[in-house]
């Protein structure tokens, strides 16, 4: 059995590769829905539909655990997937998100009374970060900032335009105590962001691997089912030259993208 990592595009590769570096012994299957990226501006029902299709593909391809590396899917579809989809279709499998561990990590770095969140419009509108950060620290004020242009720029080889766009999105976040990069695609921008702000920046590629390692330690009944051949498979729903370049940049190495249909 494998660990599956799903994202609406290629941003989740940063999460997948960081998990693989932390837990190299297991077998992995990455799935990026590059044909329909981004999810951030879509309706809740459409996000549920797309996420269910991805989960079905991953589970039918021998994934024991799936990480929803897509913040939009985590915000909009994780609960429904855990409470409705799994019990009916795959009661022995697990789906985990990235928002709760990210919210936990904010306060592991110290006190934070005012927390900025850069995320997609859908993630911001879901209130997921406001809710989960509030659970960690009810006194904390969350300042969400929709950043709808970042994913299309990252997915379409537009990095040269990102600097000015980031400056615009960071206006009004000067007096925060911590900044969450609430989209896995933004891992690619973490050093640019850190150069622009003077507070701790929470990047999910640095958070999720340790949280998953801890989860597997606490759930040996799942961990013992995982294959240990060190296999890595990367599949996407559309492949272009630009996607191949971005995939290599995010993965930090040359990887082969295999096109599949959901």
Buried (B, 14 or more C-beta within 10 A) or exposed (E): BBBBBBBBBBBBBBBBBBBBEEBEEBBBBBBBBBBBBBBBBBEBEBBBEBBBBBBBBBBEBEBBBBBBBBBBBBBBBBEBBBEEBBEEBBEEBBBBBBBBBBBBBBBEEEEBEBBBBBBBBBBBBBEBBBBBBBEBBEEBBBBBBBBBBBBBBBBBBBBEEBEEBBEEBBEEBEEBBBBBBBBBBBBBBBEEBBEBBEBBBBBBBBBBBBBBBEBBEEEEEBBEEBBEEEEBBBBBBBBBEBBBEBBBBBBEEEBEBEEEEB
